[in-house]
Amino acid sequence: MDLTCVVRRDIKLLSKRKCNFSDAVFHSSQSVDIFPDRELTSSFTIAKNKEIGVQCQACDISALHINTDCASTENRGVYHKEGGWPRDVNPHESDQTARYRKKIEKDEAYSNAVLHLGQQMEHYIKQNNVFNIYEDYFTDAPDVQTPDPNPLRTLHLLKDPSPTKRGVTGLSWSPDGGTKLAAAYSDSFWKNLFDHKENDSYIWNIERAVQPEVVLRSMSQLRSVSFNPRDQHILAGGTIFGAVGIWDVRKSQGPVECVPIGVGHSESVTSIIWSNSKAGGEFFSASGDGQVLWWDMRKLNAPIDAILLDPSSNPKSESALSASCLEYDPSMPNKFLVGTRQGIVMNCNRRARTTAERIMCQYEAHLGPVHGLHRHPQMPKIFLTVGDWTTNVWTEDIRDSPILTLKNQNVQLLAGAWSYTRPSVIFTAATDGALYLWDILAQRVHPTLCTQVSDSPLLSLSTQEQGKIMAVGSKDGRLSVIQISENLSSVTKNDKTALTSLMERETRREKTLEQRTKDGKGKQGAKTSVFHMAVATVTATQATGSLGVQQPQSPTSPNNETVLNGIEPSADMMSAIDSQGSQINLSVSQPVEATVDQTLQLAELAFFETIDQDILSRGIEEK
């Protein structure tokens, strides 16, 4: 039992000093209800719920070492004894067992059972001899693969760690099997002039893609990046201001070598590729300033070689074409392809003496810039170009036109590449954020597969040499690592043979059309000039407003002679023919006002007259 003693004292007695304290008076508690005042409602606002999306990052994984109980093992077996003998027969005595066997064999039921079992065994032996169970049948039959419901599956979606959104403009796989991926992040040139931007680019490890493995520091944003094919720790990069540098990830995050100011390009480095040299330290870069420069990583004070992209006999920097992309195959160490912003692809040879000889030939590939350029991995003479709304497949033997054209309706293409494992598959990236897959052996009218990767345009695309993985970079800084299904990455026995025959057939067709075009150029020029004269007549009628009629000229006149020779006459020699066979001359001095209806009628008459003459000329040629 606890005893408690409570002593109470007046608070005035606790201190000798005079104080103003007084004894507290205890009051009973009171409850008051306060109702809301409606007049004060207008002074307040109702707070609304706000949803904010955050990126959930994976937690770090920790390793723990513990001692577990040892598991004891024990071997146990079963000893089989000979059984089935009667009790009076000892199986270990051979005399008793032999005597019992003779007794059973003399029994009539035993012989009947053996004959019955023998017939069944004979039937099964003959059945097994019909087929050889160890032989592989139907080895020549094609492999029937089951369709994959998800042929292109996104493994990782890597976002730009910087606070500002930058486009992924350059991609490069490491030479150690493609386990690492270098990505260059940059904005347009004009944005970097006025706004402060992040200049870091990153190297991602595909197996541990939670955060970048290496950060590439630079004074300005990198536009292109490329791994050294002989050393996985060395990279070359080009900036948006034309500088070129070398990074060694073993030493530091910044460049170990850099081009001095005023020595490199004057515009952004659009592409950079390592060349097949003895020391393995040479690479070349292309830029919008119209130059292709060769560099040695051991000495970046000055380029070791240069080519000006001007095919004229007197090349000038003002007339040089702006380079947009490069393509190089190590099997052809001296040749390379350059795609330009003017839509022309140049086939160049570095070892030639003069600039005119270095630019061996040109291909008018696209109406706009050439965004993608890639040689076929198995057939180096075949290459594809990506630009405007089309993907063109070219061969080096034909310059006038591509052998295949793949069209995307109302979608501009920004990147493209061949598949390294399946020779007939082409990947293209478009401005609508979709990835298009073409199998030219299956169909060439519509894409075989279309997958939406991002909501923003896709700027870069790179396929792994093993053919299982590809990377796609978008304008909003998202880098998608996509796994290609087995059906699209594996090759069958007849794929390469079928693709080779397709390319040879299309090449022969283009050569035949090219030869026919050259042979019938004079006739086609004569027919085209008649149509041009009719159109020019109507146009000149609108401008001058004068019409007149005169008799047709003789076949020996200068005008007809010019038409027969396939040379388009000048504007003052052009004439048209009306429905009565008379010739309309533009040099009559009496002006007549021509209304819109008369102009349209004249154009209609001239057009149908041109068609009638074309039909008559074809009938004469057939006879």
C-alpha positions as CSV (number, residue, x, y, z in Angstrom):
1,M,0.0,0.0,0.0
2,D,1.4,3.4,-1.1
3,L,1.0,6.4,1.2
4,T,1.0,9.9,-0.3
5,C,1.4,13.1,1.7
6,V,0.2,16.4,0.2
7,V,1.2,19.7,1.7
8,R,-0.4,22.9,0.5
9,R,1.0,26.4,1.1
10,D,-0.2,29.8,0.1
11,I,1.9,31.2,-2.7
12,K,2.5,34.4,-0.8
13,L,4.4,32.5,1.9
14,L,6.8,30.9,-0.6
15,S,8.8,34.1,-1.0
16,K,9.7,37.0,1.2
17,R,9.7,39.4,-1.7
18,K,6.6,41.3,-2.5
19,C,4.9,40.0,-5.6
20,N,1.7,40.5,-7.5
21,F,0.7,36.9,-7.5
22,S,-2.8,36.0,-6.3
23,D,-4.5,32.8,-5.6
24,A,-6.1,31.2,-8.6
25,V,-9.8,31.0,-8.7
26,F,-11.1,27.8,-10.3
27,H,-14.0,28.2,-12.7
28,S,-16.1,25.6,-14.2
29,S,-15.4,24.9,-17.9
30,Q,-17.7,26.3,-20.5
31,S,-18.5,24.9,-24.0
32,V,-19.4,27.4,-26.8
33,D,-20.6,26.6,-30.3
34,I,-19.2,29.0,-33.0
35,F,-21.3,28.9,-36.2
36,P,-19.8,29.8,-39.6
37,D,-20.3,33.3,-40.8
38,R,-21.6,33.4,-44.4
39,E,-20.6,37.0,-44.9
40,L,-16.9,36.0,-44.6
41,T,-17.2,33.3,-47.3
42,S,-16.2,35.7,-50.1
43,S,-12.9,36.4,-48.4
44,F,-11.7,32.8,-48.7
45,T,-11.1,30.3,-51.5
46,I,-11.5,26.6,-51.5
47,A,-8.1,24.8,-51.8
48,K,-8.1,22.3,-54.7
49,N,-6.1,19.0,-54.8
50,K,-3.0,19.2,-57.0
51,E,-1.4,16.1,-58.6
52,I,2.4,16.2,-59.3
53,G,4.2,13.4,-61.1
54,V,7.5,12.3,-59.8
55,Q,10.1,9.9,-61.1
56,C,10.4,6.9,-58.8
57,Q,13.9,5.7,-58.8
58,A,15.0,2.3,-57.7
59,C,16.5,1.9,-54.3
60,D,20.1,0.8,-53.9
61,I,20.7,-2.9,-53.5
62,S,22.6,-4.0,-50.4
63,A,24.4,-7.3,-50.0
64,L,24.3,-9.3,-46.7
65,H,26.4,-12.3,-45.8
66,I,25.0,-14.7,-43.2
67,N,26.0,-18.2,-42.1
68,T,23.4,-20.8,-42.8
69,D,23.0,-24.2,-41.3
70,C,25.0,-27.0,-42.9
71,A,23.0,-29.5,-44.8
72,S,24.0,-33.1,-44.1
73,T,23.6,-35.6,-46.9
74,E,23.4,-39.4,-46.8
75,N,23.7,-41.9,-49.6
76,R,21.2,-44.7,-49.6
77,G,20.6,-47.6,-52.0
78,V,18.5,-50.6,-52.5
79,Y,20.0,-54.1,-52.9
80,H,18.1,-56.2,-55.3
81,K,18.0,-59.9,-54.5
82,E,16.9,-62.5,-57.0
83,G,13.3,-63.4,-56.3
84,G,10.4,-65.3,-57.7
85,W,11.6,-68.7,-56.6
86,P,9.5,-71.0,-54.5
87,R,10.4,-71.4,-50.8
88,D,11.9,-74.9,-51.2
89,V,14.3,-73.6,-53.9
90,N,17.5,-71.9,-52.8
91,P,18.4,-69.3,-55.5
92,H,22.1,-69.6,-54.5
93,E,22.2,-73.3,-55.4
94,S,22.6,-73.7,-59.1
95,D,21.5,-77.4,-59.0
96,Q,18.2,-76.5,-57.5
97,T,17.5,-73.6,-59.9
98,A,18.4,-75.8,-62.9
99,R,16.2,-78.6,-61.8
100,Y,13.3,-76.1,-61.3
101,R,13.8,-74.5,-64.8
102,K,13.6,-77.9,-66.5
103,K,10.4,-78.7,-64.6
104,I,8.8,-75.4,-65.8
105,E,10.0,-75.8,-69.4
106,K,8.3,-79.2,-69.7
107,D,5.0,-77.6,-68.7
108,E,2.6,-77.1,-71.7
109,A,1.3,-73.7,-70.4
110,Y,4.9,-72.4,-70.6
111,S,5.3,-73.2,-74.3
112,N,1.9,-71.7,-75.2
113,A,2.8,-68.5,-73.3
114,V,6.2,-68.2,-75.1
115,L,4.6,-68.6,-78.5
116,H,2.0,-66.0,-77.8
117,L,4.6,-63.5,-76.5
118,G,6.9,-64.2,-79.4
119,Q,4.3,-63.2,-81.9
120,Q,3.7,-59.9,-80.2
121,M,7.5,-59.2,-79.9
122,E,7.9,-60.0,-83.6
123,H,5.2,-57.4,-84.5
124,Y,6.9,-54.7,-82.4
125,I,10.3,-55.4,-83.8
126,K,9.1,-55.1,-87.4
127,Q,7.3,-51.9,-86.5
128,N,10.5,-50.4,-85.1
129,N,12.5,-51.4,-88.2
130,V,10.2,-49.4,-90.5
131,F,11.5,-46.0,-89.1
132,N,14.9,-45.1,-87.9
133,I,14.3,-43.4,-84.6
134,Y,17.8,-41.9,-84.6
135,E,17.5,-40.2,-88.1
136,D,16.6,-36.5,-88.4
137,Y,13.8,-36.1,-90.9
138,F,12.7,-32.9,-92.8
139,T,16.0,-31.2,-92.3
140,D,15.5,-29.1,-95.5
141,A,12.1,-27.8,-94.4
142,P,12.1,-24.1,-93.4
143,D,11.8,-23.2,-89.8
144,V,8.3,-22.1,-88.9
145,Q,8.6,-19.4,-86.3
146,T,5.7,-18.5,-84.1
147,P,4.7,-14.8,-84.3
148,D,5.8,-12.7,-81.5
149,P,3.0,-10.5,-80.0
150,N,5.5,-7.8,-79.0
151,P,8.3,-7.8,-81.7
152,L,9.8,-4.5,-80.5
153,R,9.9,-4.3,-76.7
154,T,11.3,-1.3,-74.8
155,L,13.9,-2.5,-72.3
156,H,14.9,0.9,-70.8
157,L,13.6,4.4,-71.1
158,L,16.6,6.6,-70.1
159,K,15.8,10.3,-69.4
160,D,18.2,13.2,-69.6
161,P,19.4,13.9,-66.0
162,S,19.8,17.6,-66.7
163,P,16.9,19.9,-65.7
164,T,16.5,21.2,-69.3
165,K,15.2,19.1,-72.1
166,R,17.8,18.4,-74.8
167,G,17.6,16.3,-77.9
168,V,19.6,13.1,-78.3
169,T,21.6,13.9,-81.5
170,G,24.4,11.3,-81.4
171,L,24.6,7.6,-80.4
172,S,27.5,5.1,-80.4
173,W,27.8,1.5,-79.1
174,S,30.9,0.3,-77.3
175,P,33.0,-2.2,-79.2
176,D,33.0,-4.7,-76.3
177,G,29.8,-6.4,-77.4
178,G,27.5,-3.3,-77.1
179,T,27.2,-3.3,-73.3
180,K,27.6,0.5,-73.1
181,L,26.0,3.3,-75.1
182,A,27.3,6.8,-75.5
183,A,24.7,9.5,-76.1
184,A,25.3,13.1,-77.1
185,Y,22.8,15.7,-76.0
186,S,22.5,19.1,-77.6
187,D,20.1,21.8,-78.7
188,S,20.0,23.9,-81.8
189,F,22.8,26.4,-82.3
190,W,20.7,29.5,-81.8
191,K,19.3,28.3,-78.5
192,N,22.8,27.9,-77.1
193,L,23.7,31.5,-78.0
194,F,21.1,33.2,-75.7
195,D,20.2,30.6,-73.0
196,H,22.4,28.9,-70.5
197,K,22.3,25.2,-71.2
198,E,23.7,22.0,-69.7
199,N,26.8,20.7,-71.6
200,D,27.1,17.2,-70.2
201,S,26.7,14.0,-72.2
202,Y,26.6,10.5,-70.8
203,I,27.6,6.9,-71.2
204,W,24.9,4.4,-70.1
205,N,25.4,0.8,-69.1
206,I,22.6,-1.2,-70.5
207,E,22.8,-3.8,-67.8
208,R,22.6,-1.2,-65.0
209,A,20.6,1.7,-66.5
210,V,19.4,3.3,-63.4
211,Q,21.8,6.3,-63.8
212,P,24.6,7.2,-66.2
213,E,27.8,5.3,-65.6
214,V,30.1,8.1,-67.0
215,V,29.5,11.8,-67.4
216,L,31.3,13.5,-70.4
217,R,32.1,17.1,-69.4
218,S,32.5,19.6,-72.2
219,M,32.8,23.4,-72.6
220,S,29.8,23.2,-75.1
221,Q,27.2,20.7,-76.0
222,L,28.2,17.6,-78.0
223,R,26.5,17.1,-81.3
224,S,28.1,13.7,-82.2
225,V,30.1,11.1,-80.4
226,S,31.9,7.9,-81.4
227,F,33.7,5.0,-79.6
228,N,37.1,4.0,-80.7
229,P,36.6,0.5,-82.3
230,R,40.0,-0.7,-80.8
231,D,39.7,0.8,-77.3
232,Q,36.4,0.9,-75.4
233,H,37.7,3.6,-73.0
234,I,38.4,6.3,-75.7
235,L,35.8,8.4,-77.4
236,A,35.8,11.2,-80.0
237,G,33.2,13.9,-79.9
238,G,32.2,17.0,-81.8
239,T,30.5,20.1,-80.4
240,I,27.9,22.4,-81.8
241,F,30.5,25.2,-82.2
242,G,32.8,23.1,-84.4
243,A,35.4,21.9,-81.8
244,V,36.6,18.2,-81.7
245,G,37.9,16.5,-78.6
246,I,39.1,13.1,-77.2
247,W,37.8,11.6,-74.0
248,D,39.5,8.8,-72.0
249,V,37.1,7.6,-69.3
250,R,39.9,6.1,-67.3
251,K,41.6,9.4,-66.7
252,S,38.9,12.1,-66.2
253,Q,35.4,13.1,-67.2
254,G,36.7,16.0,-69.3
255,P,38.5,15.8,-72.6
256,V,42.2,14.8,-72.6
257,E,42.8,16.4,-76.0
258,C,40.9,19.2,-77.7
259,V,41.3,21.2,-80.9
260,P,42.5,24.8,-80.4
261,I,40.1,27.6,-81.1
262,G,40.0,28.6,-84.8
263,V,41.5,25.3,-86.1
264,G,38.5,23.0,-86.4
265,H,35.2,23.5,-88.1
266,S,33.3,26.8,-88.1
267,E,29.9,25.2,-87.6
268,S,28.6,22.2,-85.6
269,V,30.1,18.8,-86.1
270,T,27.3,16.7,-87.6
271,S,29.1,13.4,-87.7
272,I,32.4,11.8,-86.6
273,I,33.8,8.4,-87.5
274,W,37.0,6.5,-86.7
275,S,39.0,5.3,-89.7
276,N,40.8,2.1,-90.3
277,S,44.4,3.1,-89.7
278,K,47.4,1.2,-88.6
279,A,47.8,2.9,-85.2
280,G,44.0,3.0,-84.7
281,G,44.1,6.7,-83.7
282,E,42.8,8.5,-86.8
283,F,39.2,9.7,-87.3
284,F,37.5,12.2,-89.5
285,S,34.6,14.7,-88.9
286,A,32.1,16.5,-91.1
287,S,30.4,19.8,-90.5
288,G,27.9,22.2,-92.0
289,D,30.8,24.4,-93.2
290,G,31.4,22.1,-96.1
291,Q,34.6,20.5,-94.9
292,V,35.6,16.9,-94.0
293,L,38.7,16.9,-91.8
294,W,41.0,14.0,-90.7
295,W,42.5,14.0,-87.3
296,D,45.1,12.1,-85.3
297,M,44.2,11.7,-81.6
298,R,47.8,12.0,-80.6
299,K,48.1,15.5,-82.0
300,L,45.0,17.6,-82.5
301,N,46.9,20.9,-83.2
302,A,45.9,20.8,-86.9
303,P,44.0,18.3,-89.2
304,I,46.2,15.9,-91.1
305,D,44.0,16.1,-94.2
306,A,40.9,18.0,-95.5
307,I,38.4,17.8,-98.3
308,L,36.2,20.7,-99.4
309,L,32.8,19.5,-100.6
310,D,32.7,21.5,-103.8
311,P,32.7,19.3,-107.0
312,S,33.7,22.2,-109.3
313,S,37.2,22.5,-110.8
314,N,37.9,25.6,-108.6
315,P,36.5,24.7,-105.2
316,K,35.6,27.5,-102.9
317,S,34.3,27.5,-99.3
318,E,31.4,29.8,-100.3
319,S,30.0,27.2,-102.8
320,A,30.8,24.1,-100.7
321,L,27.8,21.9,-99.8
322,S,27.0,21.5,-96.1
323,A,27.6,18.0,-94.7
324,S,24.9,16.5,-92.7
325,C,26.1,12.9,-92.1
326,L,28.9,10.5,-92.9
327,E,29.2,6.8,-93.7
328,Y,32.4,4.7,-93.7
329,D,33.0,0.9,-94.1
330,P,36.4,-0.4,-92.8
331,S,36.5,-2.9,-95.7
332,M,37.0,0.1,-98.0
333,P,39.5,2.1,-96.1
334,N,39.9,5.0,-98.7
335,K,36.2,5.5,-99.6
336,F,33.5,7.2,-97.7
337,L,30.0,8.7,-98.3
338,V,28.9,12.2,-97.4
339,G,25.3,13.3,-97.1
340,T,24.6,17.0,-97.5
341,R,21.8,19.4,-96.5
342,Q,21.2,20.0,-100.2
343,G,20.0,16.4,-100.7
344,I,23.1,15.2,-102.5
345,V,25.2,12.2,-101.5
346,M,28.9,12.3,-102.5
347,N,31.1,9.2,-103.0
348,C,34.6,10.4,-102.1
349,N,38.1,8.9,-102.2
350,R,40.6,10.2,-99.8
351,R,43.7,9.0,-101.7
352,A,43.0,11.0,-104.8
353,R,45.2,13.9,-105.6
354,T,42.9,16.8,-106.5
355,T,39.5,17.8,-105.0
356,A,37.7,17.0,-108.3
357,E,39.1,13.5,-108.3
358,R,38.4,13.0,-104.6
359,I,34.6,13.5,-105.2
360,M,34.2,10.6,-107.6
361,C,30.4,10.8,-108.1
362,Q,27.2,12.4,-106.8
363,Y,23.8,11.0,-106.2
364,E,20.7,13.3,-106.1
365,A,19.1,11.4,-103.3
366,H,16.4,13.6,-101.8
367,L,14.6,17.0,-102.1
368,G,15.8,18.1,-98.6
369,P,18.6,17.3,-96.3
370,V,20.0,13.7,-96.1
371,H,19.4,12.8,-92.5
372,G,20.6,9.2,-92.6
373,L,23.2,7.2,-94.5
374,H,24.2,3.6,-94.0
375,R,26.0,0.9,-96.0
376,H,24.7,-2.6,-96.1
377,P,26.7,-4.8,-93.6
378,Q,26.9,-7.8,-96.0
379,M,26.9,-5.9,-99.4
380,P,29.0,-2.8,-99.1
381,K,28.1,-1.5,-102.6
382,I,24.5,-1.2,-101.5
383,F,23.6,1.8,-99.2
384,L,20.5,3.5,-98.1
385,T,19.7,7.2,-97.7
386,V,17.0,8.7,-95.5
387,G,15.5,12.1,-96.1
388,D,12.2,14.0,-96.8
389,W,9.5,11.4,-96.9
390,T,11.4,8.5,-98.5
391,T,14.0,5.9,-97.9
392,N,16.1,5.2,-101.0
393,V,18.3,2.1,-101.6
394,W,21.2,2.8,-103.9
395,T,24.0,0.9,-105.6
396,E,27.3,2.5,-106.5
397,D,27.0,1.4,-110.2
398,I,23.9,3.6,-110.9
399,R,23.9,7.3,-110.2
400,D,20.8,8.6,-111.8
401,S,18.1,6.9,-109.6
402,P,17.8,4.5,-106.7
403,I,17.0,0.9,-107.3
404,L,14.4,0.8,-104.5
405,T,12.2,3.6,-103.0
406,L,10.3,3.2,-99.7
407,K,7.7,5.9,-99.1
408,N,6.1,7.1,-95.9
409,Q,2.9,9.0,-96.4
410,N,2.9,12.5,-94.8
411,V,5.7,11.7,-92.4
412,Q,9.2,13.1,-92.6
413,L,12.1,10.7,-91.8
414,L,15.0,11.8,-89.6
415,A,17.1,8.6,-89.2
416,G,17.6,5.1,-90.6
417,A,19.8,2.0,-90.5
418,W,20.1,-1.6,-91.8
419,S,19.8,-4.5,-89.5
420,Y,23.1,-6.2,-88.9
421,T,21.7,-9.7,-88.6
422,R,18.8,-9.8,-91.0
423,P,19.9,-8.4,-94.3
424,S,16.4,-7.4,-95.6
425,V,15.3,-5.3,-92.6
426,I,15.5,-1.5,-92.5
427,F,14.7,0.7,-89.5
428,T,13.6,4.3,-89.9
429,A,12.7,7.0,-87.4
430,A,10.2,9.8,-88.1
431,T,9.0,13.1,-86.8
432,D,5.8,11.7,-85.4
433,G,7.8,9.7,-82.8
434,A,7.2,6.4,-84.5
435,L,9.7,3.7,-85.5
436,Y,9.0,2.1,-88.9
437,L,10.3,-1.3,-89.9
438,W,10.6,-2.4,-93.5
439,D,11.3,-5.9,-94.8
440,I,12.0,-5.4,-98.4
441,L,11.6,-9.1,-99.2
442,A,8.1,-9.2,-97.7
443,Q,6.6,-5.9,-99.1
444,R,7.8,-2.5,-100.3
445,V,4.5,-0.6,-100.4
446,H,3.8,-0.2,-96.7
447,P,6.0,-0.7,-93.6
448,T,6.0,-4.1,-92.1
449,L,5.7,-2.8,-88.6
450,C,5.1,0.6,-86.9
451,T,5.7,1.2,-83.2
452,Q,5.1,4.5,-81.4
453,V,8.2,5.2,-79.3
454,S,7.7,8.8,-78.2
455,D,5.5,11.8,-78.6
456,S,8.3,14.0,-79.9
457,P,10.4,13.6,-83.1
458,L,13.0,10.9,-83.1
459,L,16.4,12.4,-84.0
460,S,18.9,9.5,-83.9
461,L,18.9,5.7,-84.4
462,S,21.6,3.1,-83.9
463,T,21.5,-0.7,-84.1
464,Q,23.8,-3.0,-82.2
465,E,26.1,-5.2,-84.2
466,Q,24.7,-8.3,-82.6
467,G,21.3,-7.3,-84.0
468,K,19.3,-7.9,-80.8
469,I,19.1,-4.4,-79.4
470,M,18.7,-0.9,-80.9
471,A,18.7,2.6,-79.4
472,V,16.5,5.5,-80.5
473,G,16.9,9.1,-79.2
474,S,14.1,11.7,-79.3
475,K,14.0,15.5,-79.2
476,D,12.8,15.7,-75.6
477,G,15.9,13.9,-74.3
478,R,14.4,10.4,-73.9
479,L,16.7,7.5,-74.9
480,S,14.8,4.3,-75.7
481,V,16.7,1.0,-75.6
482,I,14.5,-1.5,-77.6
483,Q,14.9,-5.3,-77.8
484,I,14.3,-6.8,-81.3
485,S,12.4,-10.1,-81.3
486,E,13.9,-13.3,-82.6
487,N,11.7,-13.3,-85.7
488,L,13.1,-9.9,-86.8
489,S,16.7,-10.5,-85.8
490,S,17.4,-14.1,-86.9
491,V,18.2,-14.9,-90.5
492,T,17.0,-17.9,-92.5
493,K,18.9,-19.8,-95.1
494,N,17.4,-18.1,-98.1
495,D,17.3,-14.5,-97.0
496,K,20.7,-13.5,-98.3
497,T,20.2,-15.3,-101.6
498,A,16.8,-13.8,-102.1
499,L,18.1,-10.3,-101.3
500,T,21.0,-10.6,-103.6
501,S,18.8,-11.7,-106.5
502,L,16.4,-8.8,-105.8
503,M,19.2,-6.3,-105.8
504,E,20.7,-7.7,-109.1
505,R,17.3,-7.7,-110.7
506,E,16.5,-4.1,-109.7
507,T,20.0,-3.1,-110.8
508,R,19.5,-4.6,-114.3
509,R,16.1,-2.9,-114.6
510,E,17.6,0.5,-113.7
511,K,20.4,0.1,-116.1
512,T,18.0,-0.8,-118.9
513,L,15.8,2.2,-118.2
514,E,18.8,4.4,-118.1
515,Q,20.0,3.2,-121.5
516,R,16.5,3.6,-123.0
517,T,16.3,7.1,-121.6
518,K,19.6,8.0,-123.2
519,D,18.6,6.5,-126.6
520,G,15.2,8.2,-126.7
521,K,16.3,11.5,-125.3
522,G,16.0,13.3,-128.7
523,K,12.5,12.1,-129.4
524,Q,11.4,12.9,-125.8
525,G,13.0,16.4,-126.0
526,A,11.0,17.1,-129.2
527,K,7.7,16.2,-127.7
528,T,8.4,18.0,-124.5
529,S,9.4,21.2,-126.4
530,V,5.9,21.3,-128.1
531,F,4.2,21.2,-124.7
532,H,6.5,23.9,-123.4
533,M,5.7,26.1,-126.4
534,A,2.0,25.8,-125.8
535,V,2.3,26.7,-122.1
536,A,4.6,29.6,-122.9
537,T,2.3,30.9,-125.5
538,V,-0.6,31.2,-123.0
539,T,1.6,32.8,-120.4
540,A,3.0,35.3,-122.9
541,T,-0.6,36.1,-124.0
542,Q,-1.5,37.0,-120.5
543,A,1.5,39.3,-120.2
544,T,1.3,41.1,-123.6
545,G,-2.5,40.8,-124.4
546,S,-1.7,40.5,-128.2
547,L,-2.9,37.7,-130.4
548,G,-2.4,37.2,-134.1
549,V,-2.7,34.4,-136.8
550,Q,-0.3,33.6,-139.5
551,Q,0.3,30.6,-141.8
552,P,2.4,27.6,-140.4
553,Q,6.1,27.7,-141.0
554,S,7.8,25.3,-143.3
555,P,9.7,22.3,-141.9
556,T,12.9,23.9,-142.9
557,S,12.3,27.0,-140.8
558,P,14.6,27.7,-137.8
559,N,11.8,27.1,-135.3
560,N,11.0,23.6,-136.5
561,E,14.6,22.7,-136.9
562,T,15.2,23.6,-133.3
563,V,12.3,21.4,-132.1
564,L,13.4,18.4,-134.2
565,N,16.9,18.6,-132.8
566,G,15.4,18.3,-129.2
567,I,16.6,21.7,-128.2
568,E,14.1,23.9,-126.3
569,P,13.7,27.2,-128.2
570,S,13.9,30.6,-126.6
571,A,10.9,32.6,-125.5
572,D,10.8,34.8,-128.6
573,M,10.7,31.7,-130.9
574,M,7.9,29.9,-129.1
575,S,4.6,29.4,-130.9
576,A,1.4,27.5,-130.6
577,I,-1.1,26.0,-133.0
578,D,-4.9,26.5,-132.8
579,S,-7.7,24.1,-133.6
580,Q,-7.7,25.1,-137.4
581,G,-4.0,24.3,-137.9
582,S,-3.0,27.9,-137.9
583,Q,0.0,29.2,-135.9
584,I,-0.4,31.8,-133.3
585,N,2.3,34.5,-133.4
586,L,3.2,36.7,-130.5
587,S,4.8,39.5,-132.5
588,V,1.7,41.2,-133.9
589,S,1.4,44.9,-133.0
590,Q,-2.4,45.1,-132.6
591,P,-3.2,44.6,-128.9
592,V,-6.3,42.8,-128.0
593,E,-7.6,42.4,-124.4
594,A,-7.6,38.7,-123.3
595,T,-10.1,37.8,-120.7
596,V,-9.7,34.9,-118.2
597,D,-12.2,32.7,-120.2
598,Q,-10.3,33.2,-123.4
599,T,-7.0,32.4,-121.7
600,L,-8.4,29.2,-120.3
601,Q,-9.9,28.3,-123.7
602,L,-6.5,28.9,-125.4
603,A,-4.7,26.7,-122.8
604,E,-7.3,23.9,-123.3
605,L,-7.0,24.0,-127.1
606,A,-3.2,24.0,-126.9
607,F,-3.2,21.1,-124.5
608,F,-5.5,18.9,-126.6
609,E,-3.6,19.8,-129.7
610,T,-0.4,18.6,-128.1
611,I,-2.0,15.3,-127.1
612,D,-3.3,14.7,-130.7
613,Q,0.1,15.3,-132.2
614,D,1.7,12.9,-129.7
615,I,-0.9,10.2,-130.5
616,L,-0.3,10.7,-134.3
617,S,3.5,10.6,-133.9
618,R,3.3,7.3,-131.9
619,G,1.1,5.7,-134.6
620,I,3.6,6.7,-137.3
621,E,6.4,5.2,-135.3
622,E,4.6,1.9,-134.8
623,K,3.9,1.6,-138.5
